[in-house]
Amino acid sequence: MFFTNSLYICLAIFGLGLIYRISTWFRYRIGIDAREIRTSARVFAAIKGIVLTLFSVKAFILLRVFVLDVLLQVRLLREDFVRWLMHICIYGGFMLLLLMHALDRFITSVLFPDYYSTLNPFMFLRDLFGVVVILGLAIAVYRRFILKVPHLRTNAQDHYAIIILAVIMVSGVLLEGSKITSHSSYQKMAEDYTAMPDEQELKSLEAYWAKEFGVVSPNIKGPFHAETMELGREVHEMSCAECHSRPQ
């Protein structure tokens, strides 16, 4: 799935960038005094400083800073509400998508034993988080290219970040739409989860999904008889309803 793979790629890039930034403290030798300090001594000092900080009163200060300044970005909110909203939408929505969608097998499915990506509220939340990120990107484009906020510089990195995030989000929306209407995806679901139906039950289920779930069927065209829809609904409730919510 391109959308999920793109989220994995972004996470990997972020992780590599973070590792690179941290490694600079161990690699660079600034000043005459630092030339005599070996890398092993820096690593030991870093570990010692982290341990002493975590097991001291400073840990509460770090926690407060992490919640207020990193997660909630209160300092940015005090300066500019629109800018804060943009950051919260992009970073918050993307991280929630990453945790609940790209990493769903490791996080969401562990927290919720009855989790299915095609079942509400999970399907709705995934779409909601996607809309939140798109809203944040729209605000970013508006501020940089339409409103043209004074003293706001836009360089190649800004263009790249906006474009790559937009490609990930828009491709995810298009992919989800294509899977909703996909007859081949429906057929795979029917083959895997329908318990030995006869031909009439399969036709009725396909008619029900064409009308209620948006599947584009090359075999069946509406309008459908009430008896066909009732039989399709019964087969759906027995075989599909447990893990499929209506995408509408």
C-alpha positions as CSV (number, residue, x, y, z in Angstrom):
1,M,0.0,0.0,0.0
2,F,1.7,3.2,-1.2
3,F,0.2,5.3,1.6
4,T,1.5,3.1,4.4
5,N,4.9,2.6,2.7
6,S,5.2,6.4,2.3
7,L,4.6,6.8,6.1
8,Y,7.3,4.2,6.8
9,I,9.7,6.1,4.5
10,C,9.0,9.4,6.2
11,L,9.5,7.8,9.6
12,A,12.8,6.3,8.5
13,I,14.0,9.6,7.1
14,F,13.1,11.3,10.4
15,G,14.9,8.7,12.4
16,L,18.0,8.9,10.3
17,G,18.0,12.7,10.5
18,L,17.6,12.5,14.3
19,I,20.5,10.0,14.6
20,Y,22.7,12.2,12.4
21,R,22.0,15.3,14.5
22,I,22.7,13.4,17.7
23,S,25.9,12.0,16.2
24,T,27.3,15.4,15.6
25,W,27.9,15.8,19.4
26,F,30.2,12.8,19.3
27,R,31.9,13.5,16.0
28,Y,32.7,17.2,15.9
29,R,35.7,18.6,17.8
30,I,35.1,22.3,18.5
31,G,37.9,24.3,20.1
32,I,41.4,23.5,21.2
33,D,40.3,21.8,24.5
34,A,37.9,19.5,22.7
35,R,40.7,17.9,20.6
36,E,41.9,15.8,23.6
37,I,38.4,14.5,24.4
38,R,37.9,11.0,22.9
39,T,34.6,9.8,21.4
40,S,34.3,7.1,24.1
41,A,34.5,9.8,26.8
42,R,31.8,11.8,25.1
43,V,29.5,8.7,24.9
44,F,30.1,8.0,28.6
45,A,29.4,11.6,29.5
46,A,26.2,11.6,27.5
47,I,24.9,8.4,29.1
48,K,25.9,9.7,32.6
49,G,24.1,13.0,31.9
50,I,20.9,11.3,30.7
51,V,20.8,8.9,33.6
52,L,21.4,11.7,36.2
53,T,18.7,13.9,34.6
54,L,16.1,11.1,34.4
55,F,16.5,10.2,38.1
56,S,16.4,13.8,39.4
57,V,14.0,16.7,39.8
58,K,14.9,17.8,36.2
59,A,12.9,14.9,34.9
60,F,9.7,16.7,35.8
61,I,11.0,19.8,34.0
62,L,11.7,17.8,30.9
63,L,8.3,16.2,31.0
64,R,6.6,19.6,31.4
65,V,8.7,21.0,28.5
66,F,7.9,18.0,26.3
67,V,4.1,18.2,26.9
68,L,3.8,22.0,26.7
69,D,6.4,23.0,24.2
70,V,6.8,19.8,22.0
71,L,3.3,18.2,22.0
72,L,1.0,21.2,22.6
73,Q,3.5,23.9,21.3
74,V,2.1,26.4,23.8
75,R,4.9,28.9,23.1
76,L,4.0,29.0,19.4
77,L,0.3,29.4,20.3
78,R,1.1,32.5,22.3
79,E,2.9,34.0,19.3
80,D,0.6,33.2,16.3
81,F,-2.6,31.1,16.5
82,V,-2.8,30.4,12.7
83,R,0.8,29.2,12.6
84,W,0.2,27.1,15.7
85,L,-2.9,25.6,14.1
86,M,-0.9,24.7,11.0
87,H,1.9,23.0,12.9
88,I,-0.6,21.1,15.1
89,C,-2.6,19.9,12.1
90,I,0.4,18.7,10.1
91,Y,2.5,17.2,12.9
92,G,-0.4,15.9,15.1
93,G,-2.5,14.5,12.3
94,F,0.6,12.8,10.6
95,M,1.8,11.3,13.9
96,L,-1.7,9.9,14.7
97,L,-1.8,8.5,11.1
98,L,1.6,6.9,11.7
99,L,0.6,5.4,15.0
100,M,-2.9,4.2,14.1
101,H,-2.5,3.4,10.5
102,A,1.1,2.7,9.3
103,L,2.0,1.0,12.6
104,D,-1.5,-0.4,13.3
105,R,-0.3,-4.0,13.6
106,F,2.1,-3.0,16.4
107,I,0.0,-0.4,18.2
108,T,-3.7,-0.2,17.4
109,S,-4.3,-4.0,17.0
110,V,-2.5,-4.5,20.4
111,L,-4.5,-1.8,22.2
112,F,-7.8,-2.9,20.6
113,P,-8.2,-6.7,20.1
114,D,-11.2,-6.2,17.8
115,Y,-9.4,-3.8,15.5
116,Y,-10.0,-3.9,11.7
117,S,-8.8,-1.0,9.5
118,T,-12.2,-1.2,7.6
119,L,-14.3,-1.0,10.8
120,N,-15.4,2.2,12.6
121,P,-14.3,4.1,14.5
122,F,-10.9,3.2,13.2
123,M,-11.7,3.8,9.5
124,F,-13.4,7.2,10.4
125,L,-10.4,8.2,12.6
126,R,-8.0,7.4,9.8
127,D,-9.9,9.6,7.4
128,L,-10.3,12.3,10.0
129,F,-6.5,12.4,10.7
130,G,-5.9,12.6,6.9
131,V,-8.2,15.6,6.6
132,V,-6.4,17.3,9.5
133,V,-3.1,17.0,7.8
134,I,-4.5,18.3,4.5
135,L,-6.0,21.2,6.4
136,G,-2.5,22.0,7.9
137,L,-0.9,21.8,4.4
138,A,-3.6,24.1,3.0
139,I,-2.8,26.7,5.8
140,A,0.9,26.4,5.0
141,V,0.3,27.0,1.3
142,Y,-2.0,29.9,2.1
143,R,0.5,31.6,4.4
144,R,3.5,31.2,2.1
145,F,2.1,31.7,-1.4
146,I,-1.1,33.7,-1.0
147,L,-1.0,35.6,2.2
148,K,2.8,36.0,1.9
149,V,3.5,36.7,5.6
150,P,6.3,39.3,6.0
151,H,9.7,37.9,7.0
152,L,8.6,34.4,6.1
153,R,11.2,32.9,3.9
154,T,10.4,29.9,1.6
155,N,13.3,27.8,0.3
156,A,13.6,24.6,-1.6
157,Q,13.3,22.5,1.6
158,D,10.0,24.1,2.4
159,H,8.7,23.3,-1.1
160,Y,9.9,19.7,-0.9
161,A,8.3,19.2,2.6
162,I,4.9,20.5,1.4
163,I,5.0,18.6,-1.9
164,I,6.0,15.2,-0.4
165,L,3.4,15.5,2.3
166,A,0.7,16.5,-0.2
167,V,1.7,13.6,-2.4
168,I,1.4,11.1,0.5
169,M,-2.0,12.4,1.6
170,V,-3.6,12.8,-1.8
171,S,-2.3,9.4,-3.0
172,G,-3.7,7.9,0.2
173,V,-7.1,9.4,-0.4
174,L,-7.1,8.2,-4.1
175,L,-6.0,4.8,-3.1
176,E,-8.7,4.4,-0.5
177,G,-11.3,5.6,-3.0
178,S,-10.1,3.1,-5.6
179,K,-10.2,0.2,-3.0
180,I,-13.7,1.2,-2.0
181,T,-15.0,0.9,-5.6
182,S,-12.7,-2.0,-6.6
183,H,-14.5,-5.1,-7.7
184,S,-11.4,-7.2,-7.4
185,S,-11.0,-6.2,-3.7
186,Y,-14.6,-7.1,-3.1
187,Q,-14.2,-10.5,-4.8
188,K,-11.1,-11.3,-2.6
189,M,-13.1,-10.3,0.5
190,A,-16.1,-12.4,-0.6
191,E,-13.8,-15.5,-1.3
192,D,-11.9,-15.2,2.0
193,Y,-14.8,-14.6,4.4
194,T,-18.1,-15.8,2.9
195,A,-18.9,-19.2,4.3
196,M,-19.8,-21.5,1.3
197,P,-22.6,-19.4,-0.2
198,D,-24.5,-20.6,-3.3
199,E,-24.5,-18.6,-6.6
200,Q,-27.7,-16.7,-5.7
201,E,-26.3,-15.6,-2.4
202,L,-23.1,-14.4,-4.0
203,K,-25.1,-12.3,-6.6
204,S,-27.3,-10.9,-3.8
205,L,-24.2,-10.0,-1.7
206,E,-22.6,-8.3,-4.7
207,A,-25.7,-6.3,-5.4
208,Y,-25.9,-5.3,-1.7
209,W,-22.3,-4.1,-1.7
210,A,-22.8,-2.3,-5.0
211,K,-25.6,-0.3,-3.6
212,E,-24.6,0.1,0.1
213,F,-20.7,0.1,-0.1
214,G,-20.0,1.7,-3.4
215,V,-18.5,-1.3,-5.2
216,V,-18.5,-0.8,-9.0
217,S,-19.6,-4.2,-10.3
218,P,-19.1,-5.1,-14.0
219,N,-21.6,-8.0,-13.6
220,I,-24.6,-6.5,-11.8
221,K,-26.5,-3.4,-12.5
222,G,-29.3,-1.7,-10.6
223,P,-32.1,-1.2,-9.7
224,F,-32.2,-4.2,-7.5
225,H,-35.2,-6.1,-6.3
226,A,-36.1,-5.9,-2.6
227,E,-35.7,-9.7,-2.2
228,T,-32.2,-9.6,-3.7
229,M,-31.2,-6.8,-1.3
230,E,-32.7,-8.6,1.7
231,L,-30.8,-11.8,0.9
232,G,-27.6,-9.8,0.3
233,R,-28.0,-8.0,3.7
234,E,-28.4,-11.3,5.5
235,V,-25.3,-12.8,3.9
236,H,-23.4,-9.5,4.7
237,E,-24.4,-9.6,8.3
238,M,-23.3,-13.3,8.6
239,S,-20.0,-12.9,6.8
240,C,-18.9,-9.3,6.4
241,A,-20.5,-6.9,8.9
242,E,-18.1,-7.9,11.8
243,C,-15.2,-6.2,10.1
244,H,-16.6,-3.8,7.5
245,S,-18.4,-0.5,8.1
246,R,-20.0,1.5,5.2
247,P,-17.3,3.8,3.8
248,Q,-19.9,6.6,3.4
